Each structure stands twice: as C-alpha cells, then as structure tokens.
Amino acid sequence: MKKKPLILVTNDDGITAPGIRSLIATMSEIGDVIVVAPDKPQSATGHAITINNTLYLNQISAKDATIIEHSCSGTPVDCVKFAVNEIMKQKPDLCVSGINHGSNSSINVIYSGTMSAAVEAGIEGIPAIGFSLSDYDWNADFEPTKTFVKKIALEVLQNGLPKGVVLNVNFPKLKADDIKGIKICRQAKAVWVEKFDKRVTPQGKNYYWLTGEFVNQDHGEDTDEWALEHGYVSVVPVQFDLTAHFAIQELNTWNL
C-alpha cells in the first residue's frame, strides 16, 4: 500500500481563519496532515522570527485526532521552524501556507507572512506553496479554490520543485465556473503608494493608521496581476536567493 504524503499546513491569518480551515480539509484528502499555525492574525509580518520574547505552543486537537493541530504564539516563520524542529519526526513531503484572506500577488509577496512561511519551508528543503485569495473578507468563499489547490499540490508532490524555488499561488475572487484556468506568471512590477492617516486621541495625542493605494506599473500580459484581472489563477515561482546575479559583473568594475 502506497504511503500517504505528510503535509504541513500553516498560515498567517491565524489557526481559526476560514482560509486555513479550507486548506486543511483539502489537504486531508491527499495525505496525513499536521497543522502548526499562529494563535492570532500575523498578516504582513514578512519573514519575522521571535527572538526577544518567549514562544508558546499548544496542541489544540485531541491526541488521538486524525489531524494534529498546534497553535503557536509566534510568527508564521516561527510556526514552520517549530514544526520542523520540535513537532514532526520527519520532514514533511509538502508545506502549504494559507489560504490567505487577500492577494499576495506582485510586491505583496515581500510583506506576506503567508509566503514567508512557504519560503522558510523551502529553505528547509521542503517543497512549499503559498495560497491566497483576492478577497479580504473574513467570510470569503474558498469553495472555488479547492479543485485548483488540490491539483497544484498533487503536481508538486509528483514532480517536486526546482531547488531554491517555492510557488506563490493567487486566486481571483470569482465563482468556480468563472475561473478560466491556471497561468504560470512572473511577478508584476507594482508598488504601494502609502499615506499615514493622522488622528488625535481624546487626550490630544497623535496616532496614525497606515493606508495606501496599490499601483500596478506593469502592463505585461505574462504577469500575476494580468492573470488575476482576466480570471486566471496565477502561479509565480519564487526564489529566496536574493542575489542580483546580473549586477555582479558591473559592481566588479567599481574601484572598491
């Protein structure tokens, strides 16, 4: 009998988020699942790790449960580190992160706790995928993503991923029948034009809320933003070697 793959599930919206509950259900159809996720929302934490505070880990599932679940007081990256080093007796065959409430396309990948968890798994040599839905609503409908999540996960399990690469998968906010398919894309060039909304407390103290507008500067038809706008699931291969290899030759001409 063929052994089921071992799958680690995590996220950045917290272990109770509907997105991760959907992902857990889908992964349980594929393999044996272990969940290690933040005990509270950790959106936009990027690749942060906890070094100046204590960390707490609680098993929230019954000891004899089919799916073992742990909540962690730390960041998404902390969760992956905990899973690999403290909880799992062997490295998982796959790590999936999400499904995030909100897009992580384009420049958002830099800030994303969802994707940083996937990247951390990749650093550990584990094939990893980050999944996100372009809907920030807590009660977002994740049903249309299930077929695609399962298909992509199975392909990664079967084929593996190139060394040093993880996948950033984003879903458009559409009904299942309206999603046209999957496109392999590059990350669009885009920025956040940020503003700080200044307010004053009743005691007269200034405080601020970060706001901003997402501006897509890329008109290419091979980008994740184009795919999402035109009804496709975008899949971007992301590398965590941040070296700008093309620039090395030029820098070597400097008088250093």
C-alpha positions, -999 to 999 in steps of 0.1 A, spaced: 0 0 0 14 34 -10 23 56 19 3 89 22 24 121 19 30 140 51 17 176 47 24 206 70 -3 233 69 3 268 82 -9 304 75 -6 340 88 -43 348 95 -44 325 125 -54 289 131 -92 297 133 -93 316 99 -117 301 74 -89 301 48 -67 276 67 -98 255 76 -105 251 39 -69 243 32 -68 217 59 -99 200 46 -84 198 11 -50 185 22 -67 158 43 -80 144 10 -44 140 -2 -23 129 28 -16 130 65 -19 165 79 -1 183 107 -11 219 114 11 245 131 -3 280 128 -3 313 147 -28 316 176 -37 351 163 -36 371 130 0 377 118 -6 394 85 22 414 69 48 401 93 71 391 64 99 368 74 100 379 110 110 355 138 107 358 175 140 363 194 132 387 222 100 371 236 90 337 248 72 313 225 42 292 234 30 261 216 -4 244 224 -18 213 209 -55 221 203 -65 188 188 -72 156 207 -41 133 210 -59 106 190 -72 130 164 -67 122 127 -53 157 121 -29 170 147 -32 208 152 -9 231 172 -13 269 178 18 290 182 22 324 198 48 334 172 50 344 135 43 321 105 80 315 101 82 305 138 54 280 131 74 263 104 106 263 125 86 247 154 70 221 131 103 210 115 125 211 147 102 202 175 70 186 164 75 165 133 96 133 135 104 136 98 104 164 73 71 168 55 67 159 19 49 193 13 42 225 32 12 246 22 5 280 36 -28 299 35 -53 302 21 -47 339 28 -76 363 31 -63 388 5 -40 388 -25 -3 382 -22 5 389 -59 32 412 -71 51 432 -45 28 419 -17 50 388 -17 76 408 1 54 416 31 34 384 32 35 362 63 18 335 42 46 335 17 73 338 42 61 306 59 64 289 25 98 304 19 110 291 53 99 256 44 117 260 11 149 270 29 145 237 49 144 218 16 106 212 17 85 217 -14 62 246 -5 33 266 -18 16 297 -6 -21 301 -15 -40 334 -14 -75 345 -24 -81 381 -37 -108 386 -11 -101 402 23 -135 393 38 -132 370 68 -163 352 54 -148 349 19 -159 319 -2 -130 295 -5 -150 267 -22 -139 278 -58 -103 273 -49 -105 237 -37 -101 220 -71 -71 241 -80 -54 238 -46 -57 200 -49 -44 199 -84 -14 222 -78 -5 203 -46 -6 170 -63 16 182 -92 42 195 -67 41 162 -48 45 142 -81 71 164 -98 89 183 -69 101 219 -74 133 233 -87 159 238 -60 155 271 -41 120 277 -55 86 279 -39 52 287 -55 31 318 -49 -4 310 -60 -32 336 -61 -69 331 -69 -92 357 -84 -124 365 -65 -147 345 -88 -171 316 -88 -155 283 -98 -172 282 -132 -159 316 -140 -122 308 -133 -106 303 -168 -77 281 -156 -41 284 -143 -13 306 -157 24 304 -149 34 340 -145 61 364 -134 57 389 -106 42 422 -118 61 454 -111 39 473 -87 41 495 -56 20 507 -27 17 545 -26 14 549 11 -1 575 33 -4 579 71 -38 589 83 -31 612 113 -57 613 141 -58 626 176 -69 608 208 -94 625 232 -63 632 253 -47 651 225 -21 626 215 -14 620 178 -17 585 163 -16 571 128 -32 545 106 -12 532 76 -32 535 44 -23 533 8 -32 526 -29 -19 497 -49 -5 508 -82 3 483 -109 31 497 -131 34 467 -153 13 463 -185 27 429 -194 3 401 -202 26 375 -186 22 388 -150 3 376 -120 -17 409 -119 -28 404 -156 -38 368 -149 -59 376 -119 -76 406 -136 -85 383 -165 -99 354 -145 -70 331 -141 -52 315 -111 -17 329 -111 13 307 -102 46 325 -97 78 306 -90 96 325 -62 133 321 -53 147 330 -20 183 336 -32 180 374 -33 214 379 -50 211 401 -81 234 379 -101 232 402 -132 247 431 -112 278 413 -100 299 419 -132 291 457 -131 299 460 -94 332 444 -101 342 473 -122 339 497 -93 370 510 -75 365 490 -44 
